Amino acid sequence: MTKKDMIVAGVMSGTSADGINVALVRMGVRGGVGSRAASPAVAGLRGRGHPLHMELLGHAEYSYPKKVRAAVLAAMNASRASVADLARLNFLLGELYADAVLATERQFRVKVDLVGCHGQTLYHQGEPQRFLGRKLAATWQTGEAAIVAARLGVPVVSDFRPADMAAGGMGAPLVPFLDYMLFRDARVGRIVQNIGGIANLTIIPAGAAPNDVVAFDTGPGNMVIDAVTEKLFGQPFDRGGRIAASGKVLDKVIHEILRRDFFRRDPPKTAGREEFGQEFVREFLRCCGRCRKQDVVATATALTARSIADAVRRYAAQTSSSARKRVFREMILSGGGTKNSALVAMLTSEFAPPGLRLRFSDEFGLPSAAKEAVAFAVLANETWHRRASNIPSATGAKRAAVLGKISYP
């Protein structure tokens, strides 16, 4: 490892609130990029001062304890909450994040130099709304970074989203920075689709510069599927998409929901439980009426697939005036949704006619489950070196911004 190399832990808790993902990434400026567990990933980034290279050393997942997950879900977008409980949750999550990094260090026998911790989103409002006489946007990721820094003895970069919002952006999506690093190709136009609690895509034309990238949230990913599966079957998620595969999609319900404002709105746009949480699920179930429970899960799964397909059809062709660059050959999937075979089959069917080949980020040396954690390791590295890492064309920011705040041990 050269003097300029650092081992950075990326820590991510998604909107599904199922637990903590940790990725250990060696960051540096030399060649030799790749994952020890998979084929090399093309991870050179140029045009920002020097080539940036990364090597994924390992990743791990840790489920939240059942009571912690319940507390997190109850706090998300809550109309009322105890200030004391929110403060306690903030410190508790800091302890859990630190435990997760320590366990991952032991598993892979490495010591990290820096941590990038996204935290758990409790509220995200990317577009300004009026509050106490002033129009403003707001976001809140909880999980006390000072606790993580103290327990691990290394600096922690956290709270990534507000800097972009202060620059006029929506604070999301931030993962397109990694997408551009890894998946830009001189000849092949690619669409990078992550399916977590929320689904988000990054459109990267062939030979794209950073300001050619278009990225936004397409709608629900696993969030609605998980919610209806838990409510109707008492299971936290539809394992492998088996329930959806046994049901019939209610096309009228899909058609009605896709007419809603969020899906018709042009990017930049971002979503969370504010758009697709408990209130949306109640309305979704009302639209489904008394149909078979399997049909409800199948319809929720189809909503994710069709909202992604609609977004691609509407916006992929608008990313460049060049006909050559408008040709997209590949869609690269990542996130927990890749484990849902029924969802992947629906996406395959949606994109077969235009000839869009579905691939997985694993093929590029980036395991699907690790992608977002890796992204925040990369963003933390950029922040540590005082380099901007938002993509204004994706977030709507007026300028590039150095993201995050640093807590020292």
N, C-alpha and C positions, 0 to 999 in steps of 0.2 A: 504494500500500500504506500503510495507516495505521500509526501507531506500535505498535498492539497486534497487528498482523498478524505472523505468522512463516511462513517457508517451512521445512517439516519433511520430512525424508526418512524414509520408513518402509522398513525392510529386513527381509525375511522369507526364511527357508529352511525348507521344509516337511519333513514326515516322509518324503516320497518321495525326499528328498536329491538332487534333480536339479539344483539350483542356487540362484541368488539372485534374488529379485524386489525391485526398488526402485521406490517411488512418491514423487513430489515433490508435496507438498500445501501449499497456502497456507491457513493457519488464521487465523481472526480472528473478530470479533464483529459485523461488518457484514453487510448483505444481499448479494444477487447471487451465488447459489451455483450452481456447475455445473462441467462439464468442457468444455474448449475443443474436445474431439474428439467430444462427444456431447451429447445433450439434458440440460438441467439436472437435477441431483439435489436432492431435498428434504433438506437437511442441517442444519436448525435443531434444536438441542437446548435445551429449556427445563426449568426446574425444578432446575437445578444452579448457580444464581447469575447466569447471563446466557446469552443465545442464542449458540450456537456455530455458526460457518459454515465451510465448506471449499470449496476449489476444486482439483481435480486438474489439475496443470500438465503431468504426463507420467509415464510409467512405462516400465521396461525390464526385461528378463530376461537373466541371464547363467548359462550352464551351468557347473557345476563341471568342472575338468579331470578326466579319466577316473580318474587315480590318487587325486585328492582324494576323489572320490565313493566310490571303493572303500574308502578309509580311513575315511570317515564311516560307511558302511554296516557296516564291520567293527566299529566302536566302539559302534554302537547296541545297547544292551541286551546287551553282551558279558559273558559269564561270567568271562572273563579278558582283561586288557588291560595294555599297558605304560604305566606312569605317565608316563614320559618322552615317549612318543608322544602321549598325551592332552594333555600340556602343550604340546607342539609344535603339535598340531592346533589347540588353542585360539588360539595366537598366529597361526598361518597363516590361519585363518578370519577373524581380525580384519583382517589385511592384505587378504584377498580382499573383505571387506565394504567396506573403505575404497576399494579400487580400483573397486568397482561403483558406489558413490555418486559418486566423482569422474568416472567415465565418464558417468554419467547427468546430472550437472551440466553437463558439456561438451556433451552432446547437446541439452539443452534450454536452455542458456545462462542458467542461474540459479545462485545461491550459496545453500546452505542455512544456516539459523540453528541448527538442532537436528536430531538424528538419533534415531529410535526403532528399535532393533535387537533383534529377537526372539532371534537366535542360532539355532544348530542343536541341536535336542533330541537328546540321547544317551540319556536315561533319564527316564521320567515315571511315577511311582507316586502317583496321586492319593489313594488310600485308605490309611490307616495300616496298617502291618504291623510285627510285632515285630522289633527289631534291637538286639542287645547289651543286652537287658534293658528296652528302652523301645519303646513303640509309636509309630511316626511315619510321616508321608508324606514323599516326597522327589521332587525334580525337578532336572534339570541341562540347561541350555542353554549350549553352548560357543560361543566366538567373542569374543576379548578386546576389550571395549568401550574400554579405555584406548588400545589401538592405533588404533581407529577415530577417537577424539577427537583423538589426537595428529596423525594424518595429515590430518584434515579441518580442524582448528583450531576445532571447535565442540563444545559439550557433547553427550553421548550418553546416552540413557536405555536401559537394558538390563535383563535379568533380571526380567521382568515377573511371573512366576508365583509366586515364593515369598511375596510379601506377602499374596496371597489365601489361600495355604495356611496361613500363620501365623495368619490370621483364621478358620481352620477350614474353608476351602474346598478344592476339588480342584485349584485352579490352572488350571482350564480348564472350559468354553471362555471365552475373553476377547473374541473377535470379536463376540459379541452386543451389546456396547456400541455398536459401529458399526451393526449391524443395526437396533437400536432407533432410533438417530439418523436413519438413511436411510429405513427402510421402514415405520415406524409410520404408520398411517392411521386417521383418526377413524371411518371407515365400513367399511373392508375389512380383514378378518382375513387375515394373511399368514404363510406358513411360508417361512423363508429357509434354503435348503439349500446348504451349501458342500461340494464334493467335491474334496478334496485327497487326500493319502495316506490320511487318515482322513476319513470323512464326518461332518459335524456339522450339526445344524439348530437354528434359533431360531424358536420359536412366538410370534407377536406378535398377540394378539387385537385386534380393532377397538377403538380408543381406549385402548389399554393404557397403564398406568403402568409404570415400570421393574420394580416387583416383581411384575407380572403376567406377565413374560416367562419362558418355560421354554426352556432350551437344554441340549443334551447331544450327545455323540458317539453316532451310530447304529451304527457299526461300520466296516468297511473301506470306503475310497473307491476310490482307484486302487492302493493298496498291494498287495493280493493279485493284482489283474489284472496289474500290472506284473511281479510276481515270477514268476508262472506263464508269462507271455509270454516273459520273458527265459530262463527255464529250458527251455521247450519249443521256442521258435523262435529263441533267440539275439538277440531284439530287446528294447530297453529298455522298450518299451510297445507297446500295440496301437493303432497310428496310425489315428485315425478310427473305431476299433471294427470294422475290417474283418474281423479274424480271428473275433471274437465273432459277427459277423453271418453267418458261414459255418458256425457250429457249432450244436449242439442242446443246450439246457439240460437238465441232469440233475436233475430235480425232486426225486428222493429224496435226493440229496446236499444240496440246499438245505434241505429239510425237516429233515434230521438236524442240520445245523449250526445252524439257527435255534433249535433246542431248547437250545443251550448257555447257560451261566449269564449271560454278558455280555448277550446279547440279551433275556433274560427279566428282568434286573435293572432296577429302577426308577431313574430319574434322581434326583439328579445323578449322572452317570457320564462317565468320560473313557477314551480308549483310545489306544494307540500300537503300536509294534512289540512291546511287551511282550505284547500280546494277539494281534496279527495279523502278526507277523514270521515269521522263518524256521521256527520250530517249528509255527506254525499252517499255513503253506504246505505243509510236509511232510505234516501230517495231512490237509489238504485234498486233496493229490494222492493220498494213500492211499485216501481215500473215493471218488475218481473212478476208481480202478482202472486198467484198460487201455483206457479209452475213447479215442476220437479226440482228438488234441491240440486241435483246434478246439473240441470240445465242452467241454474243460476251461476254456478261456478264456471261452467263452460262459457257463459255469456260474459262474465267478468274477465275471463282469460281472453276472449275474443276482443273485448274493449281495448285491452292493452295492445294486442296485435294490430288491430285496425287503426287505432289512433297513431301508432308508429307509422304504418303504411301510408296513411293520409298525409302525415307530416312530410314524409320523404317525397311523395308525389308532388306536393305543393311547393316545396322549397328547394329540393336538390337541383332542379333545373334552373334556379335563379341565382346560383352562386357565381356565375361567370358569363360574360357575353360571348365567350369563345365556345363554339359548338363542340370542339374537341374536348375541352375541359368539362363540359356538362355531362360527359359520358361517365357514369359511375359503374364500376365493375364489381365492387365488393362491399358487403356489409359485415362489419366485424362486431360480434356480440360479446358482451361481458356482463358480470353481475349475477346475482342469485337467480334471476329469471332463466339463465341458461340451463339450469337443472330441471326446468319444467318442460318435459318433452312435448306436451300438448301445445304449449305456447310456441316453442321452436318450430313445431310442425305447421302451426298457423302462419307464422312469419315466412316459412319456406314457401307455403302456398301463395301468400300475398305477393312475394317478390319473384316468383318463377316467371311470369310473363315478361317483365322487363329485363330478365336475364341477370339479375343481381345475385351474385354468389354469396351465400352465407358462410362465414368463417367465424372462428372463435379466437379471442385474444390469446388463449393458451398456445395457439399455433405460432405466435410471435414471441414466445418466451414469457408471457405475462399471464399467469393463472387468473381466470375470471374472478374468483373470489378475492384476489389480492389487489385488483386494479385501483380501487379508490384509495386504499391505504397507501399504495405506492405513489399515487398522485400527491398525497399530502406530505409524503417524505420529500418528493421532488420540490414541491412548493416551499417547504420549510428550508431546504437547501438554498433556494433562490433568495428567500427572505434573509437568511443568515449572511449572504453575500451582497445584500442590499440591491438586488435586482428585481425589477417588476416581473410579475408572473400572471397577471390577469390578461385576458384577450378581450380588448374593448369591443371588437365586432361581435363577440359572443354575449357579453354581459350588458352592453349598451353604455359602458363607461365613456366619459369624455376624454380620458387619458389613461395611459398605462400607470399601474400603481404597485408599489411594494406592499405585499399583503401580510397581515398578521401582527401579533404582539409577542415580544420575547420575555419569558420568565426565567430568571437565573436561580440556580440552587443556592 
